[in-house]
Amino acid sequence: MFVERLKRKREEQGFTQAELARRIGVSRDLYNKYERAGIRPTHETLISLAVELRTTVDYLIGSTNDPTPPAKRGEPLTELDMQRAKTADAMMQLDDDELAKAMEYIQMLRAFRNKKE
């Protein structure tokens, strides 16, 4: 999903691979690997891609089907938005066992928060 969305948004914006690579500060060869080999960019690069492609990290990684960035919806980007993007990127790089443990931890945090309320 990431590969297809990345390529589609790049083409919609009228960028070549080389031009977008330059704009986000990576080599053309590395960018090509994002589109061709499905190599995952760092969270900083993912954020840069979302900005340049006028979309969201959540859209690029498949967490939402809404490609509209918050600023276009009239909502300012917040530090929390940035932290969520970094968290989503980190979660995408976990294997199945690590992801299951992370989800258990999240459930534990939610339960703890609910007890406090």
N, CA, C and O atoms as a GROMACS GRO file, in nm:
protein
  468
    1MET      N    1   0.082  -0.119   0.000
    1MET     CA    2   0.000   0.000   0.000
    1MET      C    3   0.087   0.126   0.000
    1MET      O    4   0.059   0.221  -0.074
    2PHE      N    5   0.192   0.127   0.083
    2PHE     CA    6   0.280   0.243   0.090
    2PHE      C    7   0.339   0.276  -0.047
    2PHE      O    8   0.338   0.392  -0.088
    3VAL      N    9   0.389   0.175  -0.115
    3VAL     CA   10   0.454   0.196  -0.245
    3VAL      C   11   0.357   0.258  -0.345
    3VAL      O   12   0.391   0.354  -0.415
    4GLU      N   13   0.235   0.204  -0.351
    4GLU     CA   14   0.137   0.254  -0.446
    4GLU      C   15   0.098   0.398  -0.415
    4GLU      O   16   0.089   0.482  -0.504
    5ARG      N   17   0.076   0.426  -0.287
    5ARG     CA   18   0.035   0.562  -0.248
    5ARG      C   19   0.146   0.663  -0.269
    5ARG      O   20   0.122   0.775  -0.313
    6LEU      N   21   0.267   0.623  -0.239
    6LEU     CA   22   0.381   0.712  -0.258
    6LEU      C   23   0.394   0.751  -0.406
    6LEU      O   24   0.407   0.868  -0.439
    7LYS      N   25   0.392   0.651  -0.491
    7LYS     CA   26   0.406   0.677  -0.635
    7LYS      C   27   0.290   0.762  -0.687
    7LYS      O   28   0.312   0.856  -0.763
    8ARG      N   29   0.168   0.728  -0.646
    8ARG     CA   30   0.051   0.803  -0.692
    8ARG      C   31   0.059   0.949  -0.651
    8ARG      O   32   0.033   1.038  -0.733
    9LYS      N   33   0.094   0.976  -0.525
    9LYS     CA   34   0.102   1.114  -0.478
    9LYS      C   35   0.215   1.190  -0.548
    9LYS      O   36   0.201   1.308  -0.579
   10ARG      N   37   0.328   1.123  -0.571
   10ARG     CA   38   0.439   1.187  -0.642
   10ARG      C   39   0.394   1.229  -0.782
   10ARG      O   40   0.420   1.342  -0.825
   11GLU      N   41   0.328   1.138  -0.852
   11GLU     CA   42   0.283   1.168  -0.987
   11GLU      C   43   0.176   1.277  -0.986
   11GLU      O   44   0.176   1.363  -1.075
   12GLU      N   45   0.086   1.276  -0.888
   12GLU     CA   46  -0.017   1.380  -0.878
   12GLU      C   47   0.046   1.518  -0.861
   12GLU      O   48  -0.005   1.618  -0.914
   13GLN      N   49   0.157   1.524  -0.788
   13GLN     CA   50   0.224   1.651  -0.765
   13GLN      C   51   0.316   1.690  -0.880
   13GLN      O   52   0.369   1.802  -0.884
   14GLY      N   53   0.336   1.598  -0.974
   14GLY     CA   54   0.417   1.627  -1.092
   14GLY      C   55   0.567   1.621  -1.069
   14GLY      O   56   0.644   1.681  -1.144
   15PHE      N   57   0.610   1.548  -0.966
   15PHE     CA   58   0.752   1.535  -0.937
   15PHE      C   59   0.810   1.413  -1.007
   15PHE      O   60   0.743   1.311  -1.021
   16THR      N   61   0.935   1.424  -1.053
   16THR     CA   62   1.010   1.306  -1.092
   16THR      C   63   1.067   1.245  -0.964
   16THR      O   64   1.067   1.309  -0.860
   17GLN      N   65   1.114   1.123  -0.973
   17GLN     CA   66   1.178   1.063  -0.857
   17GLN      C   67   1.298   1.145  -0.814
   17GLN      O   68   1.319   1.168  -0.694
   18ALA      N   69   1.377   1.189  -0.910
   18ALA     CA   70   1.498   1.266  -0.879
   18ALA      C   71   1.463   1.398  -0.810
   18ALA      O   72   1.529   1.437  -0.714
   19GLU      N   73   1.361   1.465  -0.858
   19GLU     CA   74   1.322   1.594  -0.799
   19GLU      C   75   1.271   1.576  -0.657
   19GLU      O   76   1.309   1.652  -0.567
   20LEU      N   77   1.186   1.478  -0.635
   20LEU     CA   78   1.133   1.456  -0.500
   20LEU      C   79   1.245   1.412  -0.406
   20LEU      O   80   1.249   1.454  -0.290
   21ALA      N   81   1.335   1.329  -0.455
   21ALA     CA   82   1.449   1.286  -0.373
   21ALA      C   83   1.530   1.407  -0.328
   21ALA      O   84   1.568   1.417  -0.211
   22ARG      N   85   1.557   1.498  -0.420
   22ARG     CA   86   1.632   1.619  -0.385
   22ARG      C   87   1.557   1.702  -0.281
   22ARG      O   88   1.618   1.753  -0.187
   23ARG      N   89   1.427   1.716  -0.298
   23ARG     CA   90   1.347   1.798  -0.207
   23ARG      C   91   1.341   1.742  -0.066
   23ARG      O   92   1.328   1.818   0.030
   24ILE      N   93   1.350   1.609  -0.052
   24ILE     CA   94   1.345   1.549   0.082
   24ILE      C   95   1.484   1.514   0.136
   24ILE      O   96   1.497   1.466   0.248
   25GLY      N   97   1.587   1.540   0.056
   25GLY     CA   98   1.723   1.523   0.104
   25GLY      C   99   1.777   1.382   0.103
   25GLY      O  100   1.858   1.345   0.189
   26VAL      N  101   1.733   1.301   0.004
   26VAL     CA  102   1.789   1.166  -0.010
   26VAL      C  103   1.838   1.150  -0.154
   26VAL      O  104   1.803   1.230  -0.242
   27SER      N  105   1.916   1.047  -0.178
   27SER     CA  106   1.962   1.021  -0.314
   27SER      C  107   1.846   0.967  -0.398
   27SER      O  108   1.749   0.912  -0.346
   28ARG      N  109   1.860   0.983  -0.529
   28ARG     CA  110   1.758   0.929  -0.619
   28ARG      C  111   1.753   0.777  -0.607
   28ARG      O  112   1.645   0.718  -0.612
   29ASP      N  113   1.869   0.714  -0.592
   29ASP     CA  114   1.873   0.568  -0.578
   29ASP      C  115   1.796   0.522  -0.454
   29ASP      O  116   1.722   0.424  -0.460
   30LEU      N  117   1.814   0.592  -0.343
   30LEU     CA  118   1.741   0.555  -0.221
   30LEU      C  119   1.591   0.577  -0.240
   30LEU      O  120   1.510   0.492  -0.203
   31TYR      N  121   1.555   0.691  -0.298
   31TYR     CA  122   1.413   0.715  -0.322
   31TYR      C  123   1.354   0.606  -0.412
   31TYR      O  124   1.243   0.558  -0.387
   32ASN      N  125   1.427   0.568  -0.515
   32ASN     CA  126   1.380   0.462  -0.605
   32ASN      C  127   1.351   0.334  -0.527
   32ASN      O  128   1.256   0.262  -0.559
   33LYS      N  129   1.431   0.306  -0.426
   33LYS     CA  130   1.408   0.186  -0.345
   33LYS      C  131   1.278   0.197  -0.265
   33LYS      O  132   1.213   0.096  -0.239
   34TYR      N  133   1.239   0.319  -0.227
   34TYR     CA  134   1.111   0.337  -0.158
   34TYR      C  135   0.997   0.293  -0.249
   34TYR      O  136   0.904   0.225  -0.205
   35GLU      N  137   1.004   0.333  -0.376
   35GLU     CA  138   0.896   0.301  -0.470
   35GLU      C  139   0.906   0.161  -0.531
   35GLU      O  140   0.804   0.098  -0.556
   36ARG      N  141   1.025   0.114  -0.553
   36ARG     CA  142   1.041  -0.013  -0.624
   36ARG      C  143   1.056  -0.134  -0.530
   36ARG      O  144   1.001  -0.241  -0.556
   37ALA      N  145   1.131  -0.115  -0.423
   37ALA     CA  146   1.161  -0.228  -0.336
   37ALA      C  147   1.083  -0.225  -0.205
   37ALA      O  148   1.093  -0.316  -0.123
   38GLY      N  149   1.006  -0.120  -0.185
   38GLY     CA  150   0.928  -0.111  -0.062
   38GLY      C  151   1.010  -0.082   0.062
   38GLY      O  152   0.964  -0.107   0.174
   39ILE      N  153   1.131  -0.030   0.043
   39ILE     CA  154   1.214   0.008   0.158
   39ILE      C  155   1.142   0.119   0.233
   39ILE      O  156   1.093   0.214   0.171
   40ARG      N  157   1.135   0.110   0.365
   40ARG     CA  158   1.067   0.211   0.446
   40ARG      C  159   1.162   0.325   0.479
   40ARG      O  160   1.273   0.303   0.526
   41PRO      N  161   1.117   0.448   0.454
   41PRO     CA  162   1.199   0.563   0.493
   41PRO      C  163   1.198   0.584   0.644
   41PRO      O  164   1.113   0.530   0.714
   42THR      N  165   1.293   0.661   0.694
   42THR     CA  166   1.294   0.697   0.836
   42THR      C  167   1.170   0.782   0.866
   42THR      O  168   1.105   0.832   0.774
   43HIS      N  169   1.139   0.798   0.994
   43HIS     CA  170   1.021   0.878   1.026
   43HIS      C  171   1.041   1.024   0.984
   43HIS      O  172   0.945   1.089   0.943
   44GLU      N  173   1.163   1.075   0.993
   44GLU     CA  174   1.187   1.212   0.948
   44GLU      C  175   1.163   1.225   0.798
   44GLU      O  176   1.104   1.323   0.752
   45THR      N  177   1.208   1.127   0.723
   45THR     CA  178   1.189   1.129   0.578
   45THR      C  179   1.042   1.111   0.543
   45THR      O  180   0.992   1.174   0.450
   46LEU      N  181   0.972   1.026   0.617
   46LEU     CA  182   0.829   1.008   0.595
   46LEU      C  183   0.754   1.139   0.614
   46LEU      O  184   0.664   1.171   0.536
   47ILE      N  185   0.790   1.213   0.717
   47ILE     CA  186   0.728   1.343   0.742
   47ILE      C  187   0.758   1.438   0.626
   47ILE      O  188   0.670   1.509   0.579
   48SER      N  189   0.884   1.439   0.581
   48SER     CA  190   0.921   1.524   0.467
   48SER      C  191   0.842   1.486   0.342
   48SER      O  192   0.798   1.573   0.267
   49LEU      N  193   0.826   1.356   0.319
   49LEU     CA  194   0.748   1.310   0.205
   49LEU      C  195   0.604   1.360   0.214
   49LEU      O  196   0.549   1.411   0.117
   50ALA      N  197   0.544   1.346   0.331
   50ALA     CA  198   0.406   1.390   0.349
   50ALA      C  199   0.393   1.539   0.322
   50ALA      O  200   0.297   1.583   0.258
   51VAL      N  201   0.488   1.617   0.370
   51VAL     CA  202   0.483   1.762   0.348
   51VAL      C  203   0.496   1.793   0.199
   51VAL      O  204   0.415   1.868   0.145
   52GLU      N  205   0.596   1.737   0.135
   52GLU     CA  206   0.619   1.765  -0.008
   52GLU      C  207   0.505   1.716  -0.096
   52GLU      O  208   0.473   1.777  -0.198
   53LEU      N  209   0.442   1.606  -0.056
   53LEU     CA  210   0.335   1.548  -0.137
   53LEU      C  211   0.197   1.599  -0.097
   53LEU      O  212   0.095   1.556  -0.151
   54ARG      N  213   0.196   1.692  -0.001
   54ARG     CA  214   0.072   1.755   0.045
   54ARG      C  215  -0.031   1.652   0.089
   54ARG      O  216  -0.147   1.654   0.047
   55THR      N  217   0.016   1.562   0.177
   55THR     CA  218  -0.070   1.457   0.231
   55THR      C  219  -0.029   1.434   0.375
   55THR      O  220   0.035   1.519   0.436
   56THR      N  221  -0.064   1.320   0.430
   56THR     CA  222  -0.028   1.287   0.567
   56THR      C  223   0.052   1.158   0.572
   56THR      O  224   0.044   1.074   0.482
   57VAL      N  225   0.129   1.143   0.677
   57VAL     CA  226   0.201   1.017   0.699
   57VAL      C  227   0.100   0.905   0.714
   57VAL      O  228   0.119   0.796   0.659
   58ASP      N  229  -0.008   0.930   0.787
   58ASP     CA  230  -0.110   0.826   0.806
   58ASP      C  231  -0.164   0.776   0.673
   58ASP      O  232  -0.187   0.656   0.657
   59TYR      N  233  -0.183   0.865   0.577
   59TYR     CA  234  -0.230   0.823   0.446
   59TYR      C  235  -0.123   0.740   0.375
   59TYR      O  236  -0.153   0.634   0.321
   60LEU      N  237   0.000   0.787   0.377
   60LEU     CA  238   0.107   0.715   0.306
   60LEU      C  239   0.125   0.574   0.359
   60LEU      O  240   0.147   0.481   0.281
   61ILE      N  241   0.116   0.557   0.491
   61ILE     CA  242   0.141   0.423   0.548
   61ILE      C  243   0.015   0.338   0.557
   61ILE      O  244   0.020   0.223   0.601
   62GLY      N  245  -0.100   0.394   0.516
   62GLY     CA  246  -0.222   0.314   0.511
   62GLY      C  247  -0.308   0.316   0.636
   62GLY      O  248  -0.399   0.234   0.648
   63SER      N  249  -0.282   0.407   0.729
   63SER     CA  250  -0.363   0.415   0.850
   63SER      C  251  -0.496   0.484   0.826
   63SER      O  252  -0.589   0.471   0.905
   64THR      N  253  -0.506   0.559   0.716
   64THR     CA  254  -0.630   0.626   0.679
   64THR      C  255  -0.640   0.631   0.527
   64THR      O  256  -0.540   0.621   0.456
   65ASN      N  257  -0.761   0.645   0.480
   65ASN     CA  258  -0.781   0.661   0.335
   65ASN      C  259  -0.802   0.807   0.297
   65ASN      O  260  -0.825   0.838   0.180
   66ASP      N  261  -0.793   0.897   0.396
   66ASP     CA  262  -0.808   1.040   0.371
   66ASP      C  263  -0.671   1.101   0.348
   66ASP      O  264  -0.592   1.111   0.442
   67PRO      N  265  -0.640   1.141   0.225
   67PRO     CA  266  -0.508   1.197   0.196
   67PRO      C  267  -0.493   1.345   0.233
   67PRO      O  268  -0.385   1.403   0.219
   68THR      N  269  -0.602   1.407   0.282
   68THR     CA  270  -0.602   1.551   0.309
   68THR      C  271  -0.526   1.582   0.438
   68THR      O  272  -0.562   1.530   0.544
   69PRO      N  273  -0.423   1.666   0.431
   69PRO     CA  274  -0.351   1.702   0.553
   69PRO      C  275  -0.437   1.789   0.645
   69PRO      O  276  -0.524   1.861   0.596
   70PRO      N  277  -0.414   1.782   0.776
   70PRO     CA  278  -0.495   1.861   0.870
   70PRO      C  279  -0.502   2.009   0.834
   70PRO      O  280  -0.607   2.071   0.848
   71ALA      N  281  -0.391   2.067   0.788
   71ALA     CA  282  -0.390   2.210   0.754
   71ALA      C  283  -0.489   2.240   0.642
   71ALA      O  284  -0.550   2.347   0.641
   72LYS      N  285  -0.507   2.148   0.549
   72LYS     CA  286  -0.603   2.167   0.440
   72LYS      C  287  -0.746   2.155   0.491
   72LYS      O  288  -0.838   2.212   0.432
   73ARG      N  289  -0.765   2.082   0.601
   73ARG     CA  290  -0.897   2.068   0.661
   73ARG      C  291  -0.924   2.182   0.758
   73ARG      O  292  -1.028   2.186   0.824
   74GLY      N  293  -0.830   2.277   0.765
   74GLY     CA  294  -0.847   2.389   0.855
   74GLY      C  295  -0.793   2.363   0.995
   74GLY      O  296  -0.816   2.442   1.086
   75GLU      N  297  -0.721   2.252   1.011
   75GLU     CA  298  -0.666   2.217   1.140
   75GLU      C  299  -0.514   2.236   1.136
   75GLU      O  300  -0.450   2.187   1.043
   76PRO      N  301  -0.455   2.304   1.233
   76PRO     CA  302  -0.308   2.319   1.234
   76PRO      C  303  -0.239   2.188   1.272
   76PRO      O  304  -0.292   2.111   1.352
   77LEU      N  305  -0.123   2.164   1.214
   77LEU     CA  306  -0.041   2.051   1.256
   77LEU      C  307   0.011   2.080   1.397
   77LEU      O  308   0.054   2.191   1.427
   78THR      N  309   0.007   1.980   1.481
   78THR     CA  310   0.052   1.997   1.618
   78THR      C  311   0.172   1.908   1.645
   78THR      O  312   0.205   1.820   1.565
   79GLU      N  313   0.235   1.931   1.757
   79GLU     CA  314   0.345   1.844   1.800
   79GLU      C  315   0.293   1.701   1.817
   79GLU      O  316   0.364   1.604   1.789
   80LEU      N  317   0.170   1.689   1.864
   80LEU     CA  318   0.110   1.556   1.879
   80LEU      C  319   0.096   1.487   1.744
   80LEU      O  320   0.118   1.366   1.734
   81ASP      N  321   0.058   1.562   1.640
   81ASP     CA  322   0.052   1.504   1.505
   81ASP      C  323   0.188   1.448   1.465
   81ASP      O  324   0.197   1.338   1.409
   82MET      N  325   0.292   1.524   1.493
   82MET     CA  326   0.427   1.481   1.458
   82MET      C  327   0.466   1.356   1.538
   82MET      O  328   0.526   1.264   1.483
   83GLN      N  329   0.432   1.354   1.667
   83GLN     CA  330   0.465   1.238   1.750
   83GLN      C  331   0.388   1.115   1.704
   83GLN      O  332   0.443   1.005   1.704
   84ARG      N  333   0.264   1.133   1.665
   84ARG     CA  334   0.186   1.020   1.613
   84ARG      C  335   0.247   0.965   1.486
   84ARG      O  336   0.250   0.844   1.465
   85ALA      N  337   0.297   1.054   1.400
   85ALA     CA  338   0.361   1.009   1.277
   85ALA      C  339   0.486   0.927   1.308
   85ALA      O  340   0.509   0.824   1.245
   86LYS      N  341   0.565   0.973   1.403
   86LYS     CA  342   0.686   0.899   1.441
   86LYS      C  343   0.649   0.764   1.501
   86LYS      O  344   0.715   0.664   1.473
   87THR      N  345   0.545   0.761   1.583
   87THR     CA  346   0.500   0.635   1.644
   87THR      C  347   0.450   0.538   1.538
   87THR      O  348   0.482   0.419   1.543
   88ALA      N  349   0.372   0.589   1.444
   88ALA     CA  350   0.321   0.503   1.336
   88ALA      C  351   0.436   0.443   1.256
   88ALA      O  352   0.432   0.325   1.220
   89ASP      N  353   0.537   0.524   1.228
   89ASP     CA  354   0.652   0.474   1.154
   89ASP      C  355   0.724   0.365   1.233
   89ASP      O  356   0.762   0.262   1.178
   90ALA      N  357   0.742   0.388   1.362
   90ALA     CA  358   0.808   0.287   1.446
   90ALA      C  359   0.728   0.158   1.449
   90ALA      O  360   0.785   0.049   1.444
   91MET      N  361   0.597   0.168   1.458
   91MET     CA  362   0.511   0.049   1.463
   91MET      C  363   0.519  -0.030   1.332
   91MET      O  364   0.513  -0.153   1.333
   92MET      N  365   0.532   0.041   1.220
   92MET     CA  366   0.539  -0.026   1.090
   92MET      C  367   0.665  -0.111   1.075
   92MET      O  368   0.670  -0.200   0.990
   93GLN      N  369   0.766  -0.083   1.155
   93GLN     CA  370   0.892  -0.154   1.142
   93GLN      C  371   0.905  -0.270   1.240
   93GLN      O  372   1.009  -0.336   1.244
   94LEU      N  373   0.801  -0.296   1.320
   94LEU     CA  374   0.805  -0.407   1.414
   94LEU      C  375   0.768  -0.537   1.346
   94LEU      O  376   0.690  -0.539   1.250
   95ASP      N  377   0.826  -0.648   1.396
   95ASP     CA  378   0.781  -0.778   1.345
   95ASP      C  379   0.653  -0.816   1.419
   95ASP      O  380   0.610  -0.742   1.508
   96ASP      N  381   0.592  -0.927   1.385
   96ASP     CA  382   0.462  -0.965   1.442
   96ASP      C  383   0.466  -0.979   1.594
   96ASP      O  384   0.374  -0.933   1.662
   97ASP      N  385   0.570  -1.042   1.647
   97ASP     CA  386   0.580  -1.060   1.792
   97ASP      C  387   0.598  -0.927   1.864
   97ASP      O  388   0.536  -0.903   1.968
   98GLU      N  389   0.682  -0.842   1.808
   98GLU     CA  390   0.704  -0.710   1.869
   98GLU      C  391   0.577  -0.626   1.865
   98GLU      O  392   0.545  -0.555   1.960
   99LEU      N  393   0.504  -0.636   1.755
   99LEU     CA  394   0.380  -0.561   1.742
   99LEU      C  395   0.277  -0.610   1.844
   99LEU      O  396   0.206  -0.529   1.905
  100ALA      N  397   0.268  -0.740   1.863
  100ALA     CA  398   0.175  -0.795   1.963
  100ALA      C  399   0.211  -0.744   2.103
  100ALA      O  400   0.122  -0.708   2.180
  101LYS      N  401   0.339  -0.741   2.136
  101LYS     CA  402   0.381  -0.690   2.267
  101LYS      C  403   0.352  -0.541   2.280
  101LYS      O  404   0.309  -0.496   2.386
  102ALA      N  405   0.374  -0.466   2.174
  102ALA     CA  406   0.344  -0.322   2.177
  102ALA      C  407   0.195  -0.299   2.199
  102ALA      O  408   0.157  -0.210   2.275
  103MET      N  409   0.112  -0.378   2.134
  103MET     CA  410  -0.033  -0.364   2.151
  103MET      C  411  -0.075  -0.401   2.294
  103MET      O  412  -0.163  -0.336   2.350
  104GLU      N  413  -0.013  -0.503   2.352
  104GLU     CA  414  -0.040  -0.538   2.492
  104GLU      C  415  -0.005  -0.421   2.583
  104GLU      O  416  -0.078  -0.389   2.677
  105TYR      N  417   0.108  -0.359   2.556
  105TYR     CA  418   0.152  -0.245   2.638
  105TYR      C  419   0.055  -0.128   2.624
  105TYR      O  420   0.022  -0.062   2.723
  106ILE      N  421   0.009  -0.103   2.504
  106ILE     CA  422  -0.088   0.005   2.481
  106ILE      C  423  -0.216  -0.023   2.558
  106ILE      O  424  -0.273   0.067   2.620
  107GLN      N  425  -0.263  -0.147   2.553
  107GLN     CA  426  -0.384  -0.184   2.627
  107GLN      C  427  -0.364  -0.164   2.778
  107GLN      O  428  -0.454  -0.118   2.847
  108MET      N  429  -0.245  -0.198   2.827
  108MET     CA  430  -0.214  -0.179   2.969
  108MET      C  431  -0.217  -0.030   3.004
  108MET      O  432  -0.272   0.008   3.108
  109LEU      N  433  -0.159   0.054   2.919
  109LEU     CA  434  -0.162   0.198   2.943
  109LEU      C  435  -0.304   0.253   2.945
  109LEU      O  436  -0.338   0.336   3.029
  110ARG      N  437  -0.386   0.207   2.853
  110ARG     CA  438  -0.525   0.251   2.850
  110ARG      C  439  -0.598   0.209   2.977
  110ARG      O  440  -0.673   0.288   3.035
  111ALA      N  441  -0.578   0.086   3.020
  111ALA     CA  442  -0.642   0.038   3.143
  111ALA      C  443  -0.597   0.120   3.263
  111ALA      O  444  -0.679   0.155   3.348
  112PHE      N  445  -0.470   0.151   3.270
  112PHE     CA  446  -0.416   0.233   3.379
  112PHE      C  447  -0.478   0.372   3.376
  112PHE      O  448  -0.517   0.425   3.481
  113ARG      N  449  -0.488   0.432   3.258
  113ARG     CA  450  -0.550   0.564   3.245
  113ARG      C  451  -0.696   0.561   3.287
  113ARG      O  452  -0.742   0.652   3.356
  114ASN      N  453  -0.768   0.457   3.247
  114ASN     CA  454  -0.910   0.447   3.282
  114ASN      C  455  -0.929   0.431   3.434
  114ASN      O  456  -1.027   0.482   3.488
  115LYS      N  457  -0.837   0.363   3.502
  115LYS     CA  458  -0.845   0.350   3.648
  115LYS      C  459  -0.828   0.484   3.716
  115LYS      O  460  -0.891   0.513   3.817
  116LYS      N  461  -0.740   0.568   3.658
  116LYS     CA  462  -0.713   0.700   3.716
  116LYS      C  463  -0.833   0.793   3.701
  116LYS      O  464  -0.855   0.882   3.783
  117GLU      N  465  -0.910   0.772   3.596
  117GLU     CA  466  -1.025   0.859   3.568
  117GLU      C  467  -1.139   0.812   3.651
  117GLU      O  468  -1.247   0.869   3.646
   0.00000   0.00000   0.00000
